[in-house]
Amino acid sequence: MNIIFLGPPGAGKGTQAQFICAKLGIPQISTGDMLRSAIAEGTPTGLKAKAFMDAGQLVPDEVVIALVKERIAKPDAVHGYILDGFPRTVEQAKALETIAPIHVVINLAVEDEVLVKRISGRRCCPQCGTPHHVERLHGSNVCQVDGTCLVQREDDKPETVLSRLKVYHEKTAPLINYYQEKGLLKNINGDAGLEEISAQILETLEALK
Ligand code: ADP
């Protein structure tokens, strides 16, 4: 199954995608993680993306579309995948239609107020990308997966979070209607416990089999 995880920044797409992918044995394709790796490696894509990301703006459509196209052609993606953070614009969604079929879109809905709180407390592993929250770290600052020292993403700093939310409402939220009209949208309340959300997503996916 080819699945899209849609939702505002901080909705928990990455956390849930990681869990569900492990459960289903399919890869998590996160454009945010791919772009951050590209920046860390200093590739031409990374050089193009950095200023946009640091400012909380979207990276140009053609850059991310090329990344996704290349990634889903890899052998591990033949049995399905979760697209986490892509598409983020109607143009990206239209381009995706020419690359791959999509079977379901999981929309994680969370109010802006909750998002701001979540994002400002987020600390990420620069090695494996796993997001953590200060409240669940209990004073520790290392990744619970691989022990790497956690960092705050440049774009998780308060001054950038508001522009990301604005961009989400302007550019990405229209995809909710877009996929609703195609009959692919499944809404999940993202303002619940992590386990509860995972269970809801799994149940929704099971029902489609
Ligand atoms: P979040 O969902 O918390 O915003 P991501 O890691 O998905 O975090 O994205 C971080 C940043 O990477 C975005 O603000 C944007 O600049 C860039 N980015 C990620 N995916 C896309 C995409 N599909 N289109 C354009 N820019 C993207």
Residues whose N, C-alpha, C, O or C-beta is under 5 A from the ligand:
A	BS01	ADP	P8 P9 G10 T31 G32 D33 F52 M53 G56 Q57 L58 V59 V64 D84 G85 F86 P87 R88
